[in-house]
Amino acid sequence: MTLSARAPHDAGSRQDATVAAIRSHHGRIGRTVADHALTVQNAIDRLSSPAERRDQLLDYCVTEVLPHAEAEEAVLYKAAGQHDHLRLLVKAMCDEHVLLRGLVDRLAAARTPAEVGGAAAALDALLRSHLDKENDVLLPALVDAGTDLAALLEGMHEILGPDAEEAEGGCACGGCGCGAAEAYPADGADGIGGADELDVRVLPHAQRHERIFATFAALAVGTSFVLVNDHDPRPLYNQFAARFPGEFSWEYLETGPREWRVRVGRL
């Protein structure tokens, strides 16, 4: 079979893989927000302060949900808006993003348990409905309009999610020949920390999370490393909870004010 004969099939496979990656990421976002909203309600039901749970939900919204929404507006919604029959849909989706940001602000400003619980529940409900519309209406409409989603979203992990490379045959662990192991060697092999310590303070901020996730990916089950940082890595915990639910442990060993140390293990 010639390359030209395979091309349509390959293009269709890439399109399907891209749609699947987006929907998978949507599922991860929706489940994480729902889990956080549930822990907020559970705290309220136990008559304990929901402030800590509220802060965890806020961190996840600020570090994951809102950047995802902004990336969608800049790329996916912009592409859809080029088609006359999709412009009303795009406007409705953008309006829901405005409501979503407003609910995040409302959650941040909430003070009483009732206010916190109401904002968390409303945020969860809106996000679930919004993601369903993107999965079931917007994405099929873009495909039907002939949009090459694979090309449009190449490298955009804010939309595709952290597992997009794995869905396309690559990975972050270095075991498939992608070179991740060479770029991010096992902890201690590059002089960053000791045998079980990863001190990311010496790295540029843009490289820290990628380095941390690569180190975790290289761990065997039952092993761990100590993350050393110059600030509380709570937003990173939320990303671990989204990527590796039930697969990791997180234990604070030192909590500032100048140094934070967390033991991260693979379960």
N, C-alpha and C positions, 0 to 999 in steps of 0.2 A: 504494500500500500504506500502510495506517495505521501509526502508531507502535505501537499495541497488537499489530498483526499481526507486526511485526518483533521485538518484545521477546523472545519465546522463542529465536529464532535468535541475537539479540545476546547474550543471557545464556549460551547454549551456546558461542558463540565466545569470550566472555570466560573462561569456565570452561576451555575447551581451551587458550587462550593462557596462563592461569595455570599449569596443569599442565605445559605445555611449558616455561615459564620456570623452574619448580622443577626439572624434570629437567635442563634445560640447566645450571643452577647446580650441581646435583649432579655433572654431568659435569665441570664446570670444577674443582670442589673435588677430585674423585677423581683427575683427571689431574695436578693440581698436586702433591698429596701423593705420588702415584706417581712423578712426576718427581724430587721431592726425595729420596724413599727410594732411587731408583736412583742419584742422585749420591752419596748416602752410601755405598752398596755399591761404587760405582766407586772412590771414594777408598780404601776398605778394600782392594779388589782391587789397587790400585796401591801398597799398603803405605804410604800417606800418612795423615796424621791426618784423621779424618772430623769433627773438632770444628766447623769452620766450616759444613760442610754440615748437620750436626746442628742447629746454631743457626738456620739458615735454615728448616729444617723446623719447629723449635719455634716460631719467630716466626709462621709461617703458621698453625700450629695454634692459637696463642693469639689471633691477631688475626682469623682467619677461621673456622676449623673449630669451635672451641668456642663462639663467639658464635652461629654458625649452629645448633648443637645446642641451646643454651639457648633461642633464639627458637622452635625447633620444639616444644620441650617446653611452652613457655608458651602457644602458640597452636594449632599443628596437633595435637599429642598431646592437649591439653586438649579440643579439639573431638571428637577420635576417642573419648576416654574417656567421653563422654556417651552412647555407644551400647554396650549390654551386650555385644554380640557382638564388639566391638573392644577390650574392656578388657584381655584377655590379650595381644593384639598390642601394645597400648600399653605394657604392663608390660615385655614382652620388649625393645621398642625403647628404653625408658628404661634398662633394665639394660645394654644395649649402650653407651649413652652413658656410664654409670658406668665400664664397661670401657675406653672410649675415653679418658676423663679419666685413668684409671689408667695407660694406656700413654703418654700425654703426660708424666705425672709420671715414669714409668720412663725415658723418653727423656731427660728433663732431668737425672735422677740418674745416667745411664750414664756411665762413665768409660773403660772399655777399648773398643777398636774392636769386639770381639765383642758387648759389651753394647749399644753404639750401633746396630750393624747389626741385631741381634736385635729391639730395640725398634722401630726404623724399619720393618722388614719386618712385624712383627706389627701395628703401627698401620695400615700400608697395607692389609694383608689384611682386618682388621676393618672398616675404613672402606668398602672396596669392597663387601663383603657387606652391610653396613648400608645403604648407599645403594641397592643393588639391591632390598632389601626395601621401602624407602620408595617407590621408583619403581614396583615391580611389584605390591606388596600394599597398602601403606598408602594411597597416593593413589587408586587405583581404588576402594578400600573407602570412602573419604571421599566420592568422587563418587557412588557407588551409594547412600550413605546420605543423599544430598541436600544435602550441605554446599556452601554457596556459597563456594568457595575464593577467587574474585576479590574478594568483599566482605570476607572474613575476613582476607585478607593484603594488603589495599590499603596501599601505601607501605612494606611490610616488606621492604626490600632484603636483610636478613640471610638471609631465606628465598628470596626471588624472584631475588636476584642483581642485579648492576649493570646488566644489559641489559633489565630488566623493562619500563622505560618505552619502550624502542625496540620491544619486542615488541608493545606496545599502541598503537604509532603515534606515540610521542613520541621524544625523543632528548635527548642532553646537549650537543649541539653548537650549538644555536640555528638550525639550518638548516631546521627544519620548522615554525617559528613558535611554538615552545614558550616562547620568551623567555629561554633560557639565555644567548644571546649578550649580551643587554642586562644580565642579572644578573651575568654574569661576562665583561666585555669583554676584548678582546685584551690580552695582556701589555703593561703600560706605560700603557694607556689610563686606568687608575684610580689611578695614582700608586704602585702597589705594585711597586717595582723599576724597572729600566731597560727598554730596548726588548726585550732578550732575557733579562730576569731577573725571577724571581718570588720575592719575599721574603715568606714566609708568617708570619714571626715577629710581624707586626703584626696578624694575624688571630686570632680566637678559635679554639681547638683544634677545636671542632665544625665549623668551616667550612673547615679547611685542605685536607682530602683532596678535597672536592667542588670547591674552587677549582683545585687542581692538576690533577684529571682534566679539568675544563672547559678549562683552558689547553692541555693535551695534545691534547684533541679538536679544538681550533682550529688545530693545527699542520698545515702542508702537509708532504708527504713530503720528507725531506731537510733539514728545518729542526729547530731545537731551542730550548730555553730552559734557563736556569740556575736551579735550585731552591735557595733559601737557607733554611736551617732552623736551629733552636737545639738539635737533637739528631740523631743518626744516623737517617735515614729508611729503614732496612733493612726494617721491616714494610711500608712503602709499596712498596718494590721487589717484595715478594711479591705485593701486590695488582696491580701492573702486570703481573707475570708471569702472573697468573691471567686478567686482563682482556684483555691485548694480547700473547699469546705470539708472539714473533718479529716484533713490530711496533714495538719500541722499543729504544733504546740507553740505557745508564746508565753514566755516567762520573764517579767522584768527583774533584772538583777541590780540595776542602779537607775535612779530616776532624777538625774540632774543635780544641781542646776546647770552644770557645764558639760556633763557627759551622761548619756543614756546608754545602758547596756541591756540587751534583750537576748535571751537564749531562744533560738528558733529551731525547732526539731521537726523531723518528718515522722509521721505516725504510720 
